[in-house]
């Protein structure tokens, strides 16, 4: 849980966040006194396009769930949203003023609210006051969360979470299409009844302005995840230590398993058309949310034979900066409003609201290929053979030992690079090592030294990126050229002297692309000693030890090149250069493998 915020006054935070919205969407206005964002009447601007009269949609709740719901105000979605303080319902008076003074009422008003006691009571009171004033009004309560089952939910029922935004979008499009209040309300209820959601989080969140208390046993431990955690830090159904695949498997089972009588609120079969929403609770990076989304899609297909007709992934309903995500599944049903107003048509309909991020048009979805599986890798390229022969079994064994040693060293390399760089060196080396090991397992034997090296090059070029990947790829390609230059007219074994000459020529080629030399605190501090010691002694053991000594010598060495030059902080004096250390570990492992 992070207690650091740029805005620590919760009142100022909510007010300024609301004030930002008219800057982002000129079609909305802010009633700050009542913390209400509302759709400007088309008559308020002489240049505005007149809008057809329609049912007005009002929603809202506690702040802290942005972009829900203030950023969903706009043509095609909500007419107004009323905000409370952080995680607290707005008052009935705020809501009443919104209904009576901020939205059009000629065709009626529909209020959509999540199933939380404060929201239901305050919005309900405002609805009754508006009805008593003569407003044609209805209210739909959304409870889509299956994280808490029937037994624990009791009379309160299911909480409302991210699936609510699908209900609002469908209802908003129905209203914009001219449906009556009765039709819009019925469509909203139908969508709500056919939506199930569940969330999971790695941590509770901190509310700005609140004193940070010792969480004690209430805080999640390292690696622990809470399944079913609510969007206000409410407890879920269980805590467990699980990797993402197991976590997603549990979450989907809670939504879909018909044998779970406590949580099976909706039956979805492979014949049903389904919409999937993977929602960021606020603190998950876009990169990680992509990985989560792919895991959900693959498990839906493999375990449940469900292939969603629409997939939304992004930040729709947060819990401040919650380090978690939720999964929502909507089973599409017939709205009874005609084919042009089906649930899918309503979901696809345009909406001019900053919080609704569904950029893919209906026509694009319909053109989607039947299979979205990655294309198969092309066969490995075969280079022209050479007459340099090697013992394939020995080469494979020695390289395997070297790569395994490098993989084992990855935590240290990553730690060193976290201190002096951006922390990716060890991960990049490990990725290349693991990919090369897989290649060795799958490739057919060859006694051609150049062909063996070319296979390694192809892996490195694909699997390794960043600076290290480029350096290794350039060096190995130059090494391949050096070997070819020394290929004899008739077959003969490749020996340390041939390797040394090829390595020296590849080192010279590498110098065309980087000015790094020994003493600059780079992997050159290990590579140079290895190459030249091998040339002098013909001993791989001596060369590997020289590389190790060179890498150790970078401790306390001030960098002249690379990211370390401008990365601040302390501690770099006590660690070796990560790239040099990684290369030395690889070369020491190679020597160990050759001695077996």
Residue pairs with C-beta under 8 A, 6 or more apart in sequence:
1 203
1 204
1 205
1 206
1 215
1 219
2 206
2 321
3 206
3 212
5 13
5 206
5 208
7 13
7 16
7 208
8 208
8 209
9 208
9 209
10 85
10 86
10 207
10 208
10 209
11 85
13 63
13 86
13 208
13 209
14 35
14 63
14 83
14 85
14 86
15 32
15 35
17 63
17 66
17 70
18 30
18 32
18 35
18 37
18 70
18 83
19 30
19 32
21 28
21 30
21 37
21 70
21 71
21 73
21 354
22 28
22 29
22 30
22 37
24 71
24 354
25 73
25 74
25 352
25 353
25 354
26 40
27 39
27 40
27 74
27 75
27 352
28 37
28 38
28 39
28 40
28 73
28 74
29 37
29 38
29 39
29 40
30 36
30 37
31 37
31 38
31 97
31 98
31 102
34 82
34 94
34 97
34 98
35 63
35 82
35 83
35 84
35 90
35 94
36 60
36 80
36 81
36 82
36 83
36 94
36 97
36 98
36 102
37 70
37 73
37 80
37 81
37 83
38 73
38 79
38 80
38 81
38 98
38 102
38 103
39 73
39 74
39 75
39 78
39 79
39 80
39 103
40 48
41 104
42 48
42 49
42 50
42 51
43 50
51 75
52 178
53 104
53 106
53 107
54 104
54 107
54 175
54 176
54 178
55 107
55 108
55 109
55 110
55 175
55 179
55 180
55 181
55 184
56 79
56 80
56 103
56 104
56 105
56 107
56 108
56 109
56 110
56 175
57 77
57 78
57 79
57 80
57 109
57 110
57 111
57 112
57 168
57 171
57 172
57 175
57 184
58 78
58 79
58 80
58 81
58 82
58 95
58 98
58 99
58 103
58 109
58 110
58 111
58 112
59 69
59 72
59 78
59 80
59 81
59 82
59 111
59 112
59 113
59 168
60 69
60 70
60 80
60 81
60 82
60 83
60 84
60 90
60 95
60 98
60 113
60 119
60 123
61 68
61 69
61 83
61 84
61 89
61 90
61 113
61 114
61 116
61 119
62 83
62 84
62 85
62 86
62 87
62 88
62 89
62 90
62 118
62 119
62 232
63 83
63 84
63 85
63 86
63 87
64 86
64 87
64 207
64 232
64 318
64 319
64 320
65 231
65 317
65 318
65 319
66 318
66 355
67 315
67 316
67 317
67 318
67 354
67 355
68 162
68 164
68 165
68 316
68 317
68 318
68 355
69 78
69 81
69 83
69 168
69 355
70 81
70 83
70 355
71 353
71 354
71 355
71 356
72 78
72 81
72 165
72 168
72 169
72 172
72 353
72 355
72 356
73 79
73 80
73 81
73 353
74 351
74 352
74 353
74 354
74 356
75 176
75 351
75 352
75 353
76 172
76 173
76 176
76 349
76 350
76 351
76 352
76 353
77 168
77 169
77 172
77 173
77 351
77 352
77 353
77 356
78 168
78 172
78 353
79 103
79 104
80 98
80 102
80 103
82 90
82 94
82 95
82 98
83 90
84 90
84 91
84 94
84 118
86 207
86 208
86 320
87 207
87 232
87 233
88 118
89 116
89 118
89 119
89 121
89 122
89 123
90 122
91 122
92 121
92 122
92 123
92 125
92 126
92 129
93 126
94 126
95 111
95 122
95 123
95 125
95 126
96 125
96 126
96 129
96 130
98 126
99 105
99 109
99 111
99 126
99 127
99 130
99 135
99 137
100 130
100 133
100 135
103 109
105 135
105 136
107 136
107 180
107 181
108 135
108 136
108 137
108 138
108 180
108 181
109 130
109 135
109 136
109 137
109 138
109 181
110 137
110 138
110 139
110 140
110 171
110 175
110 181
110 184
110 185
110 188
111 123
111 126
111 127
111 137
111 138
111 139
111 140
112 139
112 140
112 142
112 164
112 167
112 168
112 171
112 188
113 119
113 120
113 123
113 139
113 140
113 141
113 142
113 160
114 141
114 142
114 143
114 159
114 160
114 161
114 164
115 141
115 142
115 143
115 156
115 157
115 158
115 159
115 160
116 159
116 160
116 232
117 156
119 160
120 141
123 139
124 139
127 137
127 138
127 139
130 137
131 137
136 181
137 181
138 181
138 182
138 185
140 167
140 171
140 185
140 188
140 189
140 192
141 160
141 192
142 160
142 163
142 164
142 167
142 192
142 195
143 157
143 158
143 159
143 160
143 192
144 158
144 160
144 161
144 162
144 163
144 164
144 192
144 195
144 196
144 197
144 328
145 158
145 159
145 160
145 161
145 197
145 198
145 199
145 228
145 230
146 158
146 196
146 197
146 198
146 228
146 254
146 255
146 263
146 265
147 159
147 198
147 199
147 227
147 228
147 229
147 230
147 236
147 237
147 254
148 158
148 159
148 228
148 230
148 236
148 237
149 237
149 260
149 262
149 263
150 261
150 262
150 263
151 262
152 237
158 265
159 230
159 231
159 234
161 197
161 199
161 230
161 231
161 317
161 326
161 328
162 197
162 199
162 277
162 279
162 316
162 317
162 326
162 328
163 192
163 195
163 196
163 197
163 277
163 328
163 329
163 330
164 192
164 317
165 277
165 316
165 317
165 356
166 191
166 195
166 275
166 277
166 328
166 330
166 347
167 188
167 191
167 192
167 195
168 188
169 346
169 347
169 351
169 356
170 187
170 188
170 191
170 343
170 346
170 347
171 184
171 185
171 187
171 188
171 191
172 351
173 341
173 345
173 346
173 347
173 349
173 351
174 183
174 184
174 187
174 188
174 335
174 337
174 341
174 346
175 184
176 349
177 337
177 340
177 341
177 346
177 349
179 187
179 337
179 341
183 336
183 337
186 335
186 336
187 335
187 337
187 343
187 346
190 333
190 335
190 343
191 330
191 333
191 343
193 266
194 266
194 330
194 331
194 332
194 333
195 266
195 328
195 329
195 330
195 331
196 255
196 256
196 265
196 266
196 328
196 329
197 255
197 277
197 326
197 327
197 328
197 329
198 227
198 228
198 251
198 254
198 255
198 326
198 327
199 228
199 229
199 230
199 231
199 236
199 279
199 281
199 324
199 325
199 326
199 327
200 225
200 226
200 227
200 228
200 229
200 236
200 247
200 251
200 324
200 325
200 326
201 220
201 225
201 226
201 229
201 236
201 281
201 319
201 322
201 323
201 324
202 220
202 224
202 225
202 226
202 323
202 324
203 219
203 220
203 283
203 322
203 323
203 324
204 215
204 218
204 219
204 220
204 229
204 233
205 233
205 282
205 283
205 319
205 320
205 321
205 322
205 323
206 212
206 320
207 320
220 226
220 239
223 241
224 239
224 240
224 241
225 239
225 240
225 241
225 242
225 247
225 324
226 235
226 236
226 238
226 239
226 324
227 236
227 237
227 238
227 239
227 240
227 247
227 250
227 251
227 254
228 235
228 236
228 237
228 238
228 254
229 235
229 236
229 324
230 236
230 319
231 281
231 317
231 318
231 319
231 322
232 319
233 319
237 254
240 247
240 250
242 250
244 291
244 292
244 295
245 295
245 299
248 292
248 295
248 296
248 299
248 327
249 299
249 303
251 327
252 296
252 299
252 300
252 303
252 304
252 327
253 260
254 260
254 263
255 263
255 266
255 268
255 327
255 329
256 268
256 304
256 306
256 329
257 263
257 264
258 264
258 267
266 329
266 331
268 274
268 304
268 306
268 329
268 331
270 304
270 305
270 306
272 306
272 331
272 332
273 309
273 331
273 332
273 344
274 306
274 308
274 309
274 329
274 330
274 331
274 332
275 308
275 309
275 310
275 311
275 312
275 329
275 330
275 332
275 344
275 347
276 296
276 297
276 300
276 308
276 310
276 311
276 312
276 327
276 328
276 329
277 312
277 313
277 316
277 326
277 327
277 328
277 329
277 330
278 289
278 292
278 293
278 296
278 311
278 312
278 313
278 314
278 325
278 326
278 327
278 328
279 313
279 314
279 315
279 316
279 317
279 325
279 326
279 327
279 328
280 289
280 314
280 315
280 316
280 318
280 325
281 317
281 318
281 319
281 322
281 323
281 324
281 325
281 326
282 315
282 318
282 319
282 320
282 321
282 322
283 321
283 322
283 323
283 324
284 292
284 323
284 324
284 325
289 313
289 314
289 325
290 313
292 325
293 311
293 313
296 327
297 308
297 311
300 306
300 307
300 308
301 307
308 329
309 332
309 344
309 365
310 344
310 347
310 348
310 365
312 357
312 358
314 357
315 357
316 355
316 357
317 326
330 343
332 342
332 343
332 344
333 343
334 342
335 341
335 342
335 343
335 346
339 345
344 362
345 362
347 358
348 358
348 361
348 362
348 365
380 443
380 455
380 458
381 454
381 458
382 451
383 450
383 451
383 454
383 480
384 484
385 448
385 450
385 451
386 448
386 449
386 450
386 451
386 483
386 484
386 487
387 487
387 488
387 489
387 490
387 491
387 492
388 448
388 449
388 450
388 483
388 486
388 487
388 488
388 491
388 492
388 493
388 494
388 498
389 447
389 448
389 449
389 491
389 492
389 493
389 494
390 447
390 448
390 449
390 452
390 493
390 494
391 447
392 445
392 446
392 447
392 452
393 445
394 594
395 449
395 452
396 440
396 445
397 593
397 596
398 590
398 593
398 594
398 596
399 436
399 440
399 456
399 590
399 593
400 437
400 440
400 593
401 589
401 590
401 592
401 593
401 596
402 586
402 587
402 588
402 589
402 590
402 592
402 593
403 433
403 434
403 436
403 437
403 586
403 589
404 433
404 437
404 589
405 585
405 586
405 588
405 589
405 592
406 429
406 430
406 433
406 582
406 585
406 586
406 589
407 430
407 433
407 434
409 426
409 581
409 582
409 585
410 426
410 427
410 429
410 430
411 426
412 426
412 581
413 425
413 426
413 429
413 578
413 581
413 582
413 585
414 423
414 425
414 426
414 427
414 578
415 426
415 575
416 425
416 426
416 575
416 576
416 577
416 578
416 581
417 423
417 424
417 425
417 426
417 578
419 569
419 571
419 572
419 575
420 559
420 563
420 564
420 567
420 571
420 572
420 575
420 577
420 578
421 562
421 563
421 564
421 567
421 578
422 563
422 567
424 466
425 466
425 468
425 578
425 579
425 582
426 578
426 582
428 464
428 465
428 466
428 468
428 469
429 464
429 468
429 582
429 586
431 463
431 464
432 459
432 460
432 463
432 464
432 469
432 472
433 586
434 463
435 459
435 462
435 463
435 464
436 456
436 459
436 460
436 463
439 455
439 456
439 458
439 459
443 455
446 452
446 455
449 483
449 494
450 480
450 483
450 484
450 487
453 476
453 479
453 480
453 483
454 480
456 476
457 473
457 476
457 477
457 480
460 469
460 472
460 473
460 476
461 469
461 473
463 469
464 472
464 473
467 562
467 563
468 523
468 579
468 582
471 510
471 514
471 523
471 579
474 509
474 510
474 513
475 506
475 507
475 509
475 510
475 527
476 506
478 505
478 506
478 509
478 510
479 502
479 503
479 506
481 505
481 506
481 509
482 501
482 502
482 503
482 504
482 505
482 506
483 494
483 498
483 502
485 502
485 505
486 498
486 501
486 502
496 534
496 538
496 539
496 540
497 538
499 534
500 531
500 534
500 535
500 538
501 535
503 530
503 531
503 534
503 535
504 531
504 532
504 535
507 527
507 528
507 531
514 524
514 561
515 561
516 522
516 523
516 524
516 561
516 562
517 524
517 528
518 524
518 525
518 528
518 529
518 550
519 525
519 557
519 560
520 559
520 560
520 561
520 562
521 554
521 557
521 558
521 559
521 560
521 561
521 562
521 564
521 577
521 580
522 559
522 561
522 562
522 577
522 579
522 580
523 577
523 579
523 580
523 582
523 583
524 580
525 550
525 551
525 553
525 554
525 557
525 577
525 580
526 547
526 548
526 550
526 551
526 579
526 580
526 581
526 583
526 584
526 587
527 547
527 580
527 583
528 550
529 543
529 546
529 547
529 549
529 550
530 543
530 544
530 546
530 547
530 550
530 583
530 587
531 543
532 546
533 539
533 542
533 543
533 546
533 547
534 540
534 542
534 543
537 543
540 590
540 591
540 594
541 591
541 595
543 587
544 584
544 587
544 588
544 590
544 591
545 588
547 583
547 584
547 587
547 588
548 584
548 587
548 588
550 580
550 584
551 576
551 577
551 580
551 581
551 583
551 584
552 576
552 584
554 576
554 577
554 580
554 581
555 573
555 574
555 575
555 576
556 573
556 574
557 577
559 565
559 572
559 577
564 572
564 577
